[in-house]
Amino acid sequence: MIKYLLTCIVFVSTISHADFKQHDVNNFIDFMYDEHSYNKDELRKLFQEIKTEPRIKKYFKKAPERTLTWNGCAKKDKSCTNYKSLFVTKKNIQKGIKFWLENTTELNAAEEKFGVPAEIIVAIIGIESRYGSRTGTFKTFDTLASLALGPNKGRRAKFYKSELINFLLLCKENNFNPRNIKGSYAGALGKPQFISSSYRNYAIDFNDDSKVDLWNSNGDVIGSVANYFKKNGWRSGMPIMSQIIFEESEREFVDSESKKSYKPKTPYKYFKTNNVYVNDKISEKQLLSVIARKEKSGKVYSFGHKNFYVITRYNRSRLYALAVYYLSLELKKSKTDVEI
């Protein structure tokens, strides 16, 4: 009888929030124990200590209708946002050069090992967390548990449940206390803002201290970003984008091509037969896509290569890839100016 009562007490005290269904929590705890030998008592305590985070709902709330463009907003259009002005900024460039100069050895080593240019790595870190100044203030366990099983559970609950599992495993593998880890409102972690599954699959110990720390070790951050790109197909020494040359009569064709996938699937030969060319010397078999962007002067088109597509594996947005590319160009130019 005493054993039964103790069992009931543990069951009832596992989690005190009505927004979490006890059945779902218990099933998750059982799963982690059965599949990964995770300590049940430790998980019960974690769930019991959860504090709901009202800020999450604000971030996931449907935003008012806005136009998001590269750089084509009219000054009077208050419902339009230029993506370029969010990331390719003087401040981001200045801080990027400082980060580059302070971590030159690690960046050179990563470029040599993985073939990913230093300016691309620096641009990613700048866009993701402003070089580590914005890594997130949300308790990751509470956030992922809420999104997977609790009050903020939605259509992506299956994804967040998978991330919750990966988060607990990465904590176990790296001897992290899950209570102390903080990240973004969606569970992204560290300076490169890896989600938990990416942390486990791509993060590496690049400073040889037997830990993988994406908050405090710039060496690990740099090596992990480079490793992510390499494993997603980055081609060393190959272009990201190329300027398109075409007559005005071919604009409709080029615009039509830009509405297709930004994954390069079309051989250059096809474009040449339609009188659309590239400045660079490339094979007729080279697969390309057409990337459009709005500038103040109007719509501009470029060829996207495989490396442009690889950037979108980090964030599946054409605008994001453009931001990484153009910030990297500014960083490289500014770095050269500093050295001169």
BELZI-V670439 format. One record per backbone hydrogen bond with DSSP energy under -1.0 kcal/mol. CO is the residue of the C=O (numbers start at 1). NH is the residue of the N-H. E is the energy in kcal/mol with one decimal. If there is no record, write none. Layout:
{{CO NH E} {CO NH E}}
This chain:
{{1 5 -2.4} {2 6 -2.5} {3 7 -2.0} {4 8 -2.1} {5 9 -2.4} {6 10 -2.3} {7 11 -2.2} {8 12 -2.7} {9 13 -2.3} {17 20 -1.5} {21 25 -2.1} {22 26 -2.7} {23 27 -2.2} {24 28 -2.0} {25 29 -2.5} {26 30 -2.6} {27 31 -2.3} {28 32 -2.5} {29 33 -1.9} {30 34 -3.0} {31 35 -3.0} {32 36 -1.4} {32 38 -2.1} {33 37 -1.4} {39 43 -1.8} {40 44 -2.7} {41 45 -2.1} {42 46 -2.0} {43 47 -2.5} {44 48 -2.3} {45 49 -1.8} {53 56 -1.4} {55 59 -1.5} {56 60 -2.0} {57 61 -1.1} {67 81 -3.1} {69 83 -3.6} {70 84 -2.5} {74 77 -1.4} {76 78 -1.3} {77 80 -1.2} {79 67 -2.9} {81 69 -2.4} {83 86 -1.1} {84 88 -2.5} {87 89 -1.9} {89 93 -2.1} {90 94 -2.6} {91 95 -2.6} {92 96 -1.5} {93 97 -2.3} {94 98 -1.9} {95 99 -2.4} {96 100 -2.5} {97 101 -2.8} {98 102 -2.0} {99 103 -1.1} {103 107 -2.5} {104 108 -2.7} {105 109 -2.1} {106 110 -2.3} {107 111 -2.4} {108 112 -2.3} {109 113 -2.2} {110 114 -2.9} {111 115 -1.7} {117 121 -1.7} {118 122 -2.8} {119 123 -2.0} {120 124 -2.2} {121 125 -2.0} {122 126 -2.3} {123 127 -2.5} {124 128 -2.8} {125 129 -2.1} {125 131 -1.6} {126 130 -1.5} {129 134 -2.2} {138 183 -2.8} {139 143 -2.6} {140 144 -2.8} {141 145 -2.6} {142 146 -2.2} {143 147 -2.2} {144 148 -2.0} {145 149 -3.0} {145 150 -1.1} {150 153 -1.8} {154 157 -1.6} {156 160 -2.3} {157 161 -2.2} {158 162 -1.9} {159 163 -2.1} {160 164 -2.3} {161 165 -2.1} {162 166 -2.3} {163 167 -2.7} {164 168 -2.2} {165 169 -2.0} {166 170 -2.7} {167 171 -2.0} {168 172 -1.9} {169 173 -2.8} {170 174 -1.9} {171 176 -2.3} {177 180 -2.0} {181 140 -2.0} {183 138 -2.4} {184 187 -1.6} {188 184 -2.2} {189 194 -1.8} {194 189 -2.7} {195 199 -2.5} {196 200 -2.1} {197 201 -1.8} {198 202 -3.1} {199 203 -1.1} {204 206 -1.1} {213 217 -1.0} {214 191 -2.9} {217 221 -2.2} {218 222 -2.8} {219 223 -2.6} {220 224 -2.3} {221 225 -2.2} {222 226 -2.2} {223 227 -2.3} {224 228 -2.3} {225 229 -2.1} {226 230 -2.6} {227 231 -2.6} {228 232 -1.1} {229 234 -2.2} {230 233 -1.6} {235 238 -1.8} {240 305 -2.6} {242 303 -3.1} {243 279 -1.1} {245 277 -3.0} {247 250 -2.1} {248 251 -1.6} {250 254 -2.5} {251 255 -3.0} {252 256 -2.0} {253 257 -2.1} {254 258 -1.7} {257 260 -1.4} {266 288 -2.8} {267 270 -1.3} {268 272 -2.3} {269 273 -2.0} {271 276 -2.3} {272 275 -1.9} {277 245 -2.9} {283 286 -1.4} {284 269 -2.5} {286 268 -1.9} {288 265 -1.1} {288 266 -1.9} {289 304 -3.0} {291 302 -2.2} {293 300 -3.2} {294 71 -1.9} {295 298 -1.5} {298 295 -2.8} {300 293 -2.3} {302 291 -3.4} {303 242 -1.9} {304 289 -1.6} {305 309 -1.6} {306 310 -2.1} {307 311 -1.6} {308 312 -1.2} {310 313 -1.4} {311 314 -1.4} {311 315 -1.1} {315 317 -2.9} {317 321 -2.1} {318 322 -2.1} {319 323 -2.3} {320 324 -2.4} {321 325 -2.4} {322 326 -2.9} {323 327 -2.3} {324 328 -2.2} {325 329 -1.8} {326 330 -1.8} {327 331 -2.5} {328 332 -2.5} {329 333 -2.3} {330 334 -2.6} {331 335 -2.5} {332 336 -2.0} {333 337 -2.1} {334 338 -2.1} {335 339 -2.0} {336 340 -1.8}}
